[in-house]
Amino acid sequence: MKFFEGVAWFLILILRGLLLWFLLPISGVAWVTIHIWAQHASFEQTRSWYDLNLTATLASGLFRFMISASHRPSFISIGQMNQLIPHRISLVDFA
């Protein structure tokens, strides 16, 4: 079963990469119009919230039969957006 779970996470990675091209501009517009004053969230928190919930949606939706329930990420509510610690990748992380 681990093999199918690995294949599912690889497919999620590919599909997530494609969907982020559409999701990031939408999250930018949503941040300017809604999240900056309603949730008092930064742009990085807003972007991370959309990204994490996209991954949770793919793992719990399309690929739910290939990933065990204990390994699926959970959804983050919109009320927790301003408490989210955004993730960043730098060149030092690869060393």
PEGI-V793723 format. One record per residue. N is the residue number from 1. PHI is phi as a letter, one per 40 degrees, with the letter a starting at -180 (none if undefined). Layout:
n=[N N]
phi=[PHI PHI]
This chain:
n=[1 2 3 4 5 6 7 8 9 10 11 12 13 14 15 16 17 18 19 20 21 22 23 24 25 26 27 28 29 30 31 32 33 34 35 36 37 38 39 40 41 42 43 44 45 46 47 48 49 50 51 52 53 54 55 56 57 58 59 60 61 62 63 64 65 66 67 68 69 70 71 72 73 74 75 76 77 78 79 80 81 82 83 84 85 86 87 88 89 90 91 92 93 94 95]
phi=[none c c c c c c c c c c c c c c c c c c c c c c c c c c c c c c c c b c c b c b f b c c c c c c c c c c c c c c c c c c c b c b c c c b c c c b c c c c b c c c c c c c c c c c b b b c c c c c]
